[in-house]
Amino acid sequence: MISFLDGRVTLYPGDCLDVLRSLPDNSIDSACMDPPYHLTSIVDRFGKEGSAEVKAGETGAFKRASAGFMGKKWDGGDIAFRIETWLEVLRVLKPGAYLLAFASTRGFGRMSVAIEDAGFINHPLIAWIFAAGMPKATRIKACAVDGPFAGIDVDGWRYGGQSLKPAIEPIYMGQKPFSEDNGTLNILRHGTGAINIDGCRIPSDDDLQEGAGKLWSHYRAGEASAERRYQNNGSTNFAAKPGPRGGSPDGRWPANVIHDGSDEVVALFPDSNGQQGDVTGGEPSSKTNQVYRDFGGRPATQARGDSGSAARFFYSAKADADDRIGSKHPTVKPVDLMQYLVRMVTPPGGTVLDCFAGTGTTGEAAWREGFNAVLIEREPEYQADIAERMRLCLAGPDEKKREIIKRRGLADDDAGPLFSAGAA
């Protein structure tokens, strides 16, 4: 066991199951982790005993796939698909505690079934959308002389397990069942079981001092009408503008979609403009509105005036080269993203568990959010990365930049991408 940052982050080197069995029951407040994706071949995973080893073939693609993600041996096996893994995670979590676990789109189903079979309550998944993924498609290297492709240029056709550009990574979200009769009693006893909605609201750049935004300040000053007091509870409509018509001025309600803020991803969302003109309340009604007697008029409201891509309705996790800290780990996650996730599911002063710590982004995120973290990592290479990340948490920006450049062996003006070309 190794402690960092005045004991706030603890690293357990070793196999996750061995370490988990040493931890006490009901001792952890949340779990946020990135398990191995297990992107092995069907032959390797489900072949009968004594089956021949997977062959490289002409391109070597299937042989590479059987070795695990990006050729990493630790990505082989089935640790994330085994019920016993999640039984141990369930045991150490407090009742009501949440589990967040990344997965590949191909392995998410098997992992989520194992987690549910271990006893977790499934919640809707969180979709992380990004632009950095790269397809791994194979060309058809022959011309068809008969069959459906006869006479057709096959150059535009591809085959393989990842022919489409990967642009989404699912994050499993589940919860350990309550020990008490209801959520309120459980939270009062254990401190776990609630989501930090206000801490994860989506901020807005809209000016709340103009248009409809001015009405919120009137409400807080006690000048708003009783009809507007429902607004104090906020809106659950993800498209609602912060302010009186949309609810809390602290931001929009968090959704189960997160994106990386890249131009490519933002362009995928349609434009969604709010109401641009004022409503006086005296507008003529539609002819059909009086079929069942006269309907009441629309309440007078001021224009929202907001406009732009619907991407603004969702949290944007910005990634930069500092997230990688010079590590060669193939699936480093943005610290900003991990901060958002641990903030969402961890009670004040709580402890976050990461059984597959990698380079330690969960530990850094927990520390920055005021939480403690318990990290487990088996690979010595990444244990060293964690130690370096923890050290750089306390370093100044100039020292951090110099150390990252030195570790990567890069020129000062080339910090490199966060994701490697093969990241899922």
C-alpha positions as CSV (number, residue, x, y, z in Angstrom):
1,M,0.0,0.0,0.0
2,I,1.3,3.4,-1.0
3,S,-0.1,6.8,0.1
4,F,-0.1,10.0,-1.8
5,L,-1.2,13.6,-1.2
6,D,-1.2,13.5,2.6
7,G,-3.0,10.1,2.7
8,R,-5.9,11.3,0.5
9,V,-5.1,8.8,-2.3
10,T,-4.0,5.2,-1.5
11,L,-2.6,2.9,-4.1
12,Y,-2.8,-0.9,-3.7
13,P,-0.4,-2.6,-6.1
14,G,-1.6,-6.0,-7.1
15,D,-4.5,-8.0,-8.6
16,C,-7.9,-6.3,-8.0
17,L,-9.7,-9.4,-6.7
18,D,-6.9,-10.0,-4.1
19,V,-6.9,-6.4,-3.0
20,L,-10.7,-6.1,-2.9
21,R,-11.0,-9.2,-0.6
22,S,-8.8,-7.4,1.9
23,L,-11.0,-4.4,2.1
24,P,-13.8,-4.2,4.8
25,D,-17.5,-4.5,4.0
26,N,-19.5,-1.3,3.4
27,S,-16.5,1.0,3.6
28,I,-16.5,2.8,0.2
29,D,-18.8,5.7,-0.8
30,S,-18.6,5.3,-4.7
31,A,-16.8,3.5,-7.4
32,C,-15.6,5.0,-10.7
33,M,-13.4,2.9,-13.0
34,D,-12.3,2.0,-16.5
35,P,-12.0,-1.8,-16.6
36,P,-10.3,-3.7,-19.4
37,Y,-12.3,-3.7,-22.6
38,H,-11.5,-7.4,-23.4
39,L,-11.6,-6.8,-27.2
40,T,-10.4,-10.3,-27.9
41,S,-11.6,-12.4,-30.8
42,I,-14.6,-14.7,-30.7
43,V,-12.4,-17.7,-31.4
44,D,-10.0,-16.9,-28.6
45,R,-12.8,-16.2,-26.1
46,F,-15.3,-18.9,-26.8
47,G,-13.2,-21.5,-28.7
48,K,-13.5,-25.1,-27.5
49,E,-10.7,-26.5,-25.3
50,G,-7.8,-27.6,-27.4
51,S,-8.8,-25.3,-30.3
52,A,-6.0,-24.1,-32.6
53,E,-4.5,-20.7,-31.8
54,V,-5.9,-17.7,-33.6
55,K,-4.0,-17.3,-36.9
56,A,-2.7,-14.0,-38.1
57,G,-4.2,-14.3,-41.6
58,E,-3.2,-11.9,-44.4
59,T,-3.6,-8.7,-42.5
60,G,-2.8,-10.0,-38.9
61,A,-6.0,-8.2,-37.7
62,F,-7.5,-11.2,-35.9
63,K,-4.2,-12.2,-34.3
64,R,-3.8,-8.6,-33.0
65,A,-7.4,-8.6,-31.7
66,S,-6.8,-11.9,-29.7
67,A,-3.9,-10.2,-27.9
68,G,-6.3,-7.6,-26.4
69,F,-6.9,-3.9,-26.9
70,M,-3.9,-2.2,-28.6
71,G,-2.0,-5.5,-28.1
72,K,-2.0,-5.1,-24.3
73,K,-1.9,-8.4,-22.5
74,W,-3.8,-7.0,-19.5
75,D,-6.8,-6.3,-21.8
76,G,-7.2,-10.1,-22.4
77,G,-9.0,-12.4,-20.1
78,D,-12.5,-11.7,-18.7
79,I,-12.1,-9.9,-15.4
80,A,-14.7,-7.2,-16.3
81,F,-17.2,-9.9,-17.4
82,R,-16.9,-12.1,-14.2
83,I,-19.7,-11.8,-11.6
84,E,-17.2,-12.4,-8.8
85,T,-15.4,-9.2,-9.7
86,W,-18.5,-7.1,-9.2
87,L,-19.6,-9.2,-6.1
88,E,-16.5,-7.9,-4.4
89,V,-17.1,-4.3,-5.5
90,L,-20.7,-4.6,-4.2
91,R,-19.5,-5.9,-0.9
92,V,-17.1,-3.1,-0.2
93,L,-19.5,-0.3,-1.3
94,K,-21.9,1.2,1.2
95,P,-25.6,0.6,0.7
96,G,-26.9,3.0,-1.9
97,A,-23.5,3.7,-3.3
98,Y,-23.1,4.2,-7.1
99,L,-20.9,2.4,-9.6
100,L,-19.7,4.0,-12.8
101,A,-17.7,1.8,-15.2
102,F,-16.5,2.5,-18.7
103,A,-16.7,-0.1,-21.4
104,S,-16.3,-0.6,-25.1
105,T,-19.5,-0.6,-27.2
106,R,-18.8,-4.3,-28.0
107,G,-18.2,-5.4,-24.4
108,F,-20.8,-3.2,-22.6
109,G,-23.5,-5.8,-22.7
110,R,-21.5,-8.6,-21.2
111,M,-20.1,-6.3,-18.5
112,S,-23.5,-4.8,-17.5
113,V,-25.1,-8.3,-17.3
114,A,-22.3,-9.5,-14.9
115,I,-22.7,-6.3,-12.8
116,E,-26.5,-6.8,-12.6
117,D,-26.1,-10.5,-11.8
118,A,-23.8,-9.5,-8.9
119,G,-26.7,-7.6,-7.4
120,F,-26.4,-4.0,-8.6
121,I,-29.5,-2.0,-9.7
122,N,-29.0,-0.9,-13.3
123,H,-29.5,2.8,-14.1
124,P,-29.6,4.3,-17.7
125,L,-26.1,4.3,-19.1
126,I,-24.1,7.5,-19.7
127,A,-22.9,8.1,-23.3
128,W,-19.6,9.8,-23.7
129,I,-19.3,11.1,-27.3
130,F,-15.9,12.1,-28.7
131,A,-14.2,12.7,-32.1
132,A,-10.8,11.0,-31.5
133,G,-11.7,7.4,-32.3
134,M,-10.3,5.8,-35.4
135,P,-11.9,3.0,-37.5
136,K,-10.0,-0.3,-38.1
137,A,-11.5,-1.5,-41.4
138,T,-10.0,-3.9,-43.9
139,R,-10.2,-3.4,-47.6
140,I,-11.6,-6.1,-50.0
141,K,-8.5,-7.0,-52.0
142,A,-10.2,-8.8,-54.9
143,C,-12.5,-8.0,-57.8
144,A,-15.7,-10.0,-57.8
145,V,-16.5,-11.7,-61.1
146,D,-19.8,-13.2,-60.1
147,G,-22.3,-12.9,-57.2
148,P,-23.9,-9.7,-55.8
149,F,-20.6,-7.7,-56.2
150,A,-20.0,-8.7,-59.9
151,G,-19.1,-5.6,-61.8
152,I,-19.2,-3.4,-58.8
153,D,-16.2,-1.4,-57.5
154,V,-15.7,-2.9,-54.0
155,D,-13.1,-0.3,-53.0
156,G,-15.7,1.6,-51.0
157,W,-16.6,-1.5,-49.0
158,R,-14.8,-2.6,-45.8
159,Y,-15.0,-5.4,-43.3
160,G,-13.8,-6.0,-39.7
161,G,-14.9,-5.7,-36.1
162,Q,-14.6,-1.9,-36.1
163,S,-15.4,-0.8,-39.6
164,L,-17.3,2.3,-38.4
165,K,-15.6,5.2,-36.7
166,P,-16.0,4.8,-33.0
167,A,-17.4,7.9,-31.5
168,I,-19.2,6.8,-28.3
169,E,-18.1,5.1,-25.2
170,P,-20.8,3.8,-22.8
171,I,-20.4,4.3,-19.1
172,Y,-22.3,1.8,-17.0
173,M,-24.2,3.4,-14.1
174,G,-25.5,1.2,-11.3
175,Q,-26.3,1.3,-7.6
176,K,-26.0,-1.0,-4.6
177,P,-29.5,-1.6,-3.1
178,F,-30.5,0.4,0.0
179,S,-30.3,-1.2,3.4
180,E,-33.1,0.9,4.7
181,D,-36.8,1.2,3.8
182,N,-36.3,4.2,1.5
183,G,-33.7,6.4,0.0
184,T,-34.0,9.2,2.6
185,L,-33.4,6.8,5.5
186,N,-30.5,5.2,3.7
187,I,-28.8,8.5,2.9
188,L,-29.2,9.7,6.5
189,R,-27.6,6.5,7.8
190,H,-24.8,5.9,5.3
191,G,-24.5,9.2,3.4
192,T,-24.8,7.3,0.1
193,G,-27.6,7.0,-2.4
194,A,-28.1,10.5,-3.9
195,I,-26.9,12.2,-7.1
196,N,-25.3,15.7,-6.8
197,I,-27.6,17.4,-9.3
198,D,-26.7,21.0,-8.5
199,G,-23.0,20.2,-8.5
200,C,-23.2,18.8,-12.0
201,R,-25.6,21.3,-13.7
202,I,-24.6,22.4,-17.1
203,P,-23.4,26.0,-17.0
204,S,-24.7,28.6,-19.5
205,D,-23.0,31.5,-21.2
206,D,-26.4,33.2,-21.7
207,D,-26.8,36.6,-20.1
208,L,-29.3,36.3,-17.3
209,Q,-29.4,40.1,-16.8
210,E,-31.4,40.6,-20.0
211,G,-34.7,39.4,-21.4
212,A,-36.3,36.6,-19.3
213,G,-33.2,36.4,-17.1
214,K,-34.1,39.6,-15.4
215,L,-37.2,38.0,-14.0
216,W,-35.2,35.6,-11.9
217,S,-33.6,38.4,-9.9
218,H,-37.0,39.9,-9.3
219,Y,-38.2,36.5,-8.0
220,R,-35.3,36.3,-5.6
221,A,-36.0,39.8,-4.4
222,G,-39.6,38.7,-3.7
223,E,-41.1,40.7,-6.5
224,A,-42.1,37.8,-8.8
225,S,-45.7,36.6,-9.0
226,A,-46.8,33.5,-7.2
227,E,-47.3,31.9,-10.6
228,R,-43.6,31.9,-11.1
229,R,-42.6,30.3,-7.9
230,Y,-42.5,26.8,-9.4
231,Q,-39.3,27.9,-11.0
232,N,-37.4,27.6,-7.8
233,N,-37.3,23.9,-8.2
234,G,-35.6,24.1,-11.6
235,S,-36.5,22.4,-14.8
236,T,-35.8,18.8,-15.7
237,N,-36.0,19.7,-19.4
238,F,-32.4,19.5,-20.7
239,A,-33.1,22.1,-23.3
240,A,-34.5,24.6,-20.8
241,K,-32.5,27.8,-20.5
242,P,-31.2,28.6,-17.0
243,G,-33.3,31.5,-15.5
244,P,-37.0,31.9,-14.7
245,R,-38.4,30.0,-17.6
246,G,-35.9,27.2,-17.5
247,G,-35.5,26.9,-13.7
248,S,-32.3,27.3,-11.7
249,P,-29.9,30.0,-12.8
250,D,-27.1,27.6,-11.7
251,G,-27.4,25.7,-15.0
252,R,-29.4,23.1,-16.9
253,W,-30.2,19.7,-15.4
254,P,-27.4,17.2,-16.0
255,A,-28.2,14.6,-18.7
256,N,-26.8,11.1,-19.5
257,V,-24.9,12.4,-22.5
258,I,-21.4,13.9,-22.2
259,H,-19.3,15.1,-25.2
260,D,-15.7,16.3,-25.7
261,G,-16.6,19.7,-27.0
262,S,-14.7,19.1,-30.3
263,D,-15.9,20.9,-33.4
264,E,-16.7,17.6,-35.0
265,V,-19.0,16.5,-32.2
266,V,-20.6,19.9,-31.7
267,A,-21.4,19.9,-35.5
268,L,-23.4,16.7,-35.0
269,F,-26.0,18.4,-32.8
270,P,-28.7,20.5,-34.5
271,D,-29.1,24.2,-33.9
272,S,-31.7,24.8,-31.2
273,N,-32.7,28.4,-30.7
274,G,-34.9,29.4,-27.8
275,Q,-38.0,31.7,-28.1
276,Q,-36.7,34.8,-29.8
277,G,-39.8,37.1,-29.3
278,D,-41.8,38.2,-26.3
279,V,-45.2,36.7,-25.5
280,T,-47.8,39.4,-24.5
281,G,-50.6,37.1,-23.6
282,G,-52.9,38.8,-26.0
283,E,-52.0,36.8,-29.1
284,P,-55.0,35.4,-31.1
285,S,-55.7,31.7,-30.4
286,S,-55.9,29.0,-32.9
287,K,-59.3,28.3,-34.3
288,T,-59.3,24.8,-32.8
289,N,-58.6,26.0,-29.3
290,Q,-62.3,26.8,-28.7
291,V,-63.7,23.4,-29.7
292,Y,-64.0,22.5,-26.0
293,R,-64.8,26.0,-24.8
294,D,-62.3,28.9,-24.7
295,F,-58.8,28.0,-23.6
296,G,-56.9,30.4,-21.4
297,G,-54.4,32.7,-23.1
298,R,-50.7,32.1,-23.0
299,P,-49.0,33.7,-20.0
300,A,-46.9,36.8,-20.8
301,T,-43.3,36.0,-20.9
302,Q,-40.1,37.6,-22.2
303,A,-38.0,36.1,-24.9
304,R,-35.3,33.6,-24.0
305,G,-33.0,35.0,-26.7
306,D,-30.6,32.1,-26.6
307,S,-29.4,30.3,-29.7
308,G,-26.8,27.9,-31.0
309,S,-26.0,24.2,-31.1
310,A,-27.9,21.8,-28.9
311,A,-24.5,20.6,-27.7
312,R,-24.7,23.4,-25.1
313,F,-27.4,21.4,-23.3
314,F,-24.8,18.7,-22.2
315,Y,-21.7,18.6,-20.2
316,S,-18.5,19.0,-22.2
317,A,-15.4,17.3,-20.9
318,K,-12.4,19.2,-22.3
319,A,-9.3,17.0,-22.8
320,D,-5.7,18.3,-23.1
321,A,-2.2,16.8,-23.2
322,D,-1.8,17.2,-19.5
323,D,-4.3,14.4,-18.9
324,R,-1.8,11.9,-20.4
325,I,1.2,13.1,-18.3
326,G,3.5,11.5,-20.8
327,S,2.0,8.0,-20.2
328,K,1.8,5.4,-23.0
329,H,-1.4,4.0,-21.5
330,P,-3.9,3.6,-24.5
331,T,-7.1,4.6,-22.8
332,V,-6.3,7.6,-20.5
333,K,-9.5,9.5,-19.6
334,P,-9.7,13.3,-19.3
335,V,-9.3,14.4,-15.7
336,D,-12.1,16.9,-16.3
337,L,-14.5,14.1,-17.2
338,M,-13.5,12.0,-14.2
339,Q,-14.0,15.0,-11.9
340,Y,-17.5,15.4,-13.2
341,L,-18.3,11.8,-12.7
342,V,-16.9,11.4,-9.2
343,R,-18.6,14.7,-8.2
344,M,-21.9,13.4,-9.4
345,V,-22.0,10.2,-7.3
346,T,-19.8,10.8,-4.3
347,P,-21.0,12.4,-1.0
348,P,-19.1,15.2,0.6
349,G,-15.8,14.0,2.0
350,G,-16.4,10.5,0.6
351,T,-14.0,7.8,-0.7
352,V,-13.9,6.7,-4.4
353,L,-12.8,3.3,-5.5
354,D,-11.0,2.5,-8.8
355,C,-10.1,-1.2,-9.2
356,F,-8.4,-0.6,-12.6
357,A,-6.5,2.7,-11.8
358,G,-4.3,2.9,-15.0
359,T,-2.5,6.2,-14.8
360,G,-4.5,7.4,-11.8
361,T,-6.9,9.9,-13.3
362,T,-9.7,8.9,-10.9
363,G,-7.3,9.5,-8.0
364,E,-6.4,13.0,-9.2
365,A,-10.0,13.8,-9.9
366,A,-11.2,12.7,-6.5
367,W,-8.4,14.7,-4.8
368,R,-9.3,17.8,-6.8
369,E,-12.9,17.4,-5.8
370,G,-12.1,17.1,-2.1
371,F,-12.6,13.3,-1.9
372,N,-10.4,10.4,-0.9
373,A,-9.5,7.6,-3.3
374,V,-8.6,4.0,-3.1
375,L,-6.7,2.8,-6.3
376,I,-5.8,-0.7,-7.4
377,E,-3.4,-1.3,-10.2
378,R,-1.6,-4.5,-11.2
379,E,0.8,-3.3,-13.9
380,P,4.1,-1.9,-12.6
381,E,4.4,0.5,-15.6
382,Y,1.1,2.2,-14.6
383,Q,1.9,2.1,-10.9
384,A,4.9,4.4,-11.8
385,D,2.5,6.6,-13.9
386,I,0.2,6.9,-10.9
387,A,3.1,7.9,-8.6
388,E,4.2,10.6,-11.2
389,R,0.6,11.9,-11.5
390,M,0.3,12.2,-7.8
391,R,3.6,14.1,-7.6
392,L,2.6,16.5,-10.4
393,C,-0.7,17.3,-8.7
394,L,1.3,19.5,-6.4
395,A,3.7,20.8,-9.0
396,G,3.3,24.3,-10.6
397,P,2.1,24.5,-14.3
398,D,5.6,25.2,-15.6
399,E,7.2,22.2,-13.8
400,K,4.3,20.0,-14.8
401,K,4.7,20.9,-18.5
402,R,8.5,20.3,-18.4
403,E,8.1,16.9,-16.8
404,I,5.4,15.8,-19.2
405,I,7.6,16.9,-22.2
406,K,10.6,15.1,-20.7
407,R,8.7,11.8,-20.1
408,R,7.3,11.8,-23.7
409,G,10.6,13.0,-25.2
410,L,8.7,15.6,-27.2
411,A,9.6,19.1,-28.4
412,D,8.2,21.9,-26.4
413,D,5.6,22.7,-29.0
414,D,4.3,19.2,-29.4
415,A,2.4,17.9,-26.3
416,G,0.7,15.2,-28.4
417,P,-2.9,14.0,-28.4
418,L,-4.8,12.6,-25.5
419,F,-5.9,9.5,-27.3
420,S,-3.7,7.2,-29.4
421,A,-5.0,6.4,-32.9
422,G,-6.6,3.2,-31.7
423,A,-8.4,4.4,-28.7
424,A,-12.0,3.1,-28.4
